Amino acid sequence: MGHAGAAAAAVRYLRAAPGPVEALPRPELRCVREDERAPVAPGEFRRVLGCFPSGVTVITAPAGAGEAGPAGFACQSFSSLSLEPPLVCFLVGRTSTTWPRIARAGVFCVNVLSAGQDELCRAFAVSGADKFAGVAYEPAPVSGSPRLAGATAWVDCTVHAVHTGGDHLIVVGRVDALGADGPQKPLLFHRGRFGRLRES
């Protein structure tokens, strides 16, 4: 399908979804030619950007018609975006097999993982497996997306807009409900390893 086709397919899914969805024009994308050196080597890019620690989330969506169960994937690239209106965003690879299911649902829940949920994160990072096998969850109050037990916080959203960003899509969500379920410390990721906050 290619990157352009994947982006177009995502917009088609969103146009068919109920609710307000903003389909913005796609920016011009330029790939590095075979005879042209990439400005930054991918390995060096990962090494340097890995110096920036991040939290870890699992993005979930309810099962659609004809689907055996809900959808979900592990995501480090999550951020708050706007206070008025309340918006958040996450990034997902264009080759993701989970993203089309989230796009069709038109809703999602961000689960901020807590320290000690390393294995849960690894389970949701695997492609093609039954990621929800043995995982405790309940439906988020507005979208019905899985709200994972033990997560330190959750954000229930409707897909608001999708933008292209190189080999990823930038998904903007309108926040419909949210909560922090306890004093758990968040799970952190830094230089390719999980970590946690230390008591000061």
VOKE-92112 format. One record per residue (C-alpha): x, y, z. Coordinates in nm, 2 decimals. Example, Ala and Ser with C-alpha at 12.3 -4.5 7.8 and 13.67 -1.06 7.14 Angstrom:
2
    east   north      up
    1.23   -0.45    0.78
    1.37   -0.11    0.71
This chain:
200
    east   north      up
    0.00    0.00    0.00
    0.28    0.24    0.08
    0.30    0.54    0.32
    0.07    0.76    0.12
   -0.19    0.48    0.08
   -0.18    0.40    0.45
   -0.24    0.77    0.54
   -0.53    0.79    0.29
   -0.68    0.47    0.42
   -0.67    0.61    0.78
   -0.85    0.92    0.67
   -1.11    0.71    0.48
   -1.17    0.51    0.81
   -1.21    0.83    1.00
   -1.45    0.99    0.75
   -1.68    0.69    0.79
   -1.66    0.71    1.17
   -1.94    0.89    1.36
   -1.86    1.22    1.53
   -1.65    1.52    1.44
   -1.34    1.42    1.25
   -1.11    1.67    1.09
   -0.93    1.54    0.78
   -0.65    1.78    0.71
   -0.45    1.81    0.38
   -0.14    1.58    0.37
    0.19    1.76    0.36
    0.44    1.69    0.08
    0.65    1.39    0.18
    1.00    1.34    0.04
    1.20    1.02    0.08
    1.58    1.00    0.07
    1.69    0.87   -0.27
    1.91    0.56   -0.31
    2.20    0.78   -0.43
    2.16    1.03   -0.14
    2.29    0.99    0.21
    2.04    1.02    0.49
    2.11    1.32    0.70
    2.11    1.11    1.02
    2.17    0.74    1.05
    1.86    0.56    1.21
    2.07    0.39    1.47
    2.23    0.72    1.58
    1.88    0.88    1.58
    1.75    0.61    1.82
    2.06    0.63    2.04
    2.04    1.01    2.09
    1.67    1.03    2.12
    1.67    0.75    2.37
    1.84    0.99    2.61
    1.50    1.15    2.66
    1.31    0.95    2.92
    0.94    0.90    2.86
    0.64    0.74    3.03
    0.48    0.43    2.87
    0.12    0.39    2.77
   -0.11    0.13    2.61
   -0.36    0.27    2.37
   -0.68    0.07    2.35
   -1.00    0.07    2.15
   -1.32   -0.14    2.18
   -1.39   -0.43    1.95
   -1.57   -0.35    1.62
   -1.83   -0.55    1.44
   -1.69   -0.89    1.34
   -1.38   -0.85    1.56
   -1.30   -1.11    1.82
   -1.18   -0.87    2.09
   -1.06   -0.52    2.16
   -0.75   -0.36    2.01
   -0.44   -0.22    2.18
   -0.07   -0.14    2.14
    0.21   -0.01    2.36
    0.30    0.35    2.29
    0.58    0.58    2.42
    0.49    0.87    2.20
    0.20    1.02    2.39
    0.16    1.38    2.50
   -0.09    1.63    2.63
   -0.16    1.89    2.35
   -0.42    2.15    2.45
   -0.60    2.26    2.76
   -0.88    2.45    2.58
   -1.02    2.24    2.43
   -0.87    1.94    2.61
   -0.67    1.75    2.35
   -0.40    1.48    2.37
   -0.20    1.31    2.09
   -0.01    0.99    2.02
    0.20    0.87    1.74
    0.16    0.54    1.56
    0.36    0.38    1.28
    0.19    0.37    0.94
    0.25    0.00    0.92
    0.07   -0.07    1.25
   -0.20   -0.34    1.21
   -0.37   -0.21    1.52
   -0.42    0.15    1.40
   -0.68    0.07    1.14
   -0.90   -0.09    1.41
   -0.86    0.22    1.63
   -0.94    0.44    1.33
   -1.26    0.24    1.25
   -1.37    0.26    1.62
   -1.31    0.64    1.62
   -1.24    0.63    1.99
   -0.95    0.52    2.22
   -0.83    0.51    2.58
   -0.48    0.60    2.69
   -0.37    0.38    2.98
   -0.06    0.53    3.16
    0.12    0.23    3.29
    0.25    0.22    3.64
    0.58    0.09    3.77
    0.58   -0.29    3.78
    0.37   -0.32    3.46
    0.68   -0.40    3.24
    0.55   -0.73    3.13
    0.21   -0.59    3.04
    0.39   -0.34    2.82
    0.59   -0.61    2.65
    0.27   -0.81    2.59
    0.11   -0.51    2.41
    0.43   -0.45    2.21
    0.40   -0.79    2.03
    0.22   -0.80    1.70
   -0.04   -1.06    1.61
   -0.08   -1.21    1.96
   -0.39   -1.21    2.18
   -0.28   -0.91    2.38
   -0.57   -0.91    2.62
   -0.54   -1.28    2.73
   -0.54   -1.28    3.11
   -0.55   -0.89    3.12
   -0.80   -0.74    3.37
   -0.98   -0.43    3.24
   -1.32   -0.26    3.24
   -1.48   -0.03    2.98
   -1.39    0.34    2.99
   -1.70    0.55    3.07
   -1.75    0.72    2.74
   -1.58    0.52    2.46
   -1.61    0.17    2.61
   -1.24    0.12    2.53
   -1.05   -0.11    2.77
   -0.93    0.07    3.09
   -0.65   -0.16    3.21
   -0.64   -0.26    3.58
   -0.34   -0.12    3.77
   -0.27    0.17    3.53
   -0.18    0.49    3.71
   -0.40    0.71    3.49
   -0.64    0.68    3.20
   -0.77    0.92    2.93
   -1.09    0.84    2.74
   -1.09    1.01    2.39
   -1.26    1.05    2.06
   -1.04    1.08    1.75
   -1.03    1.44    1.66
   -0.78    1.46    1.38
   -0.50    1.27    1.21
   -0.18    1.43    1.06
    0.11    1.27    0.87
    0.45    1.28    1.03
    0.71    1.09    0.82
    0.68    0.72    0.88
    0.42    0.78    1.16
    0.07    0.92    1.19
    0.00    1.19    1.46
   -0.34    1.11    1.61
   -0.51    1.39    1.81
   -0.78    1.29    2.06
   -1.05    1.50    2.22
   -1.07    1.41    2.59
   -1.41    1.30    2.70
   -1.32    1.16    3.05
   -1.01    1.09    3.25
   -0.89    0.99    3.59
   -0.59    0.89    3.81
   -0.66    0.58    4.00
   -0.41    0.59    4.28
   -0.06    0.69    4.40
    0.12    0.45    4.18
    0.44    0.58    4.03
    0.46    0.56    3.65
    0.66    0.32    3.44
    0.95    0.49    3.26
    1.15    0.41    2.95
    1.50    0.54    2.90
    1.78    0.42    2.67
    1.60    0.10    2.58
    1.53    0.00    2.94
    1.24    0.02    3.18
    1.28    0.22    3.50
    1.09    0.38    3.78
    1.10    0.69    3.99
    1.31    0.67    4.31
    1.19    0.81    4.64
    1.37    1.14    4.71
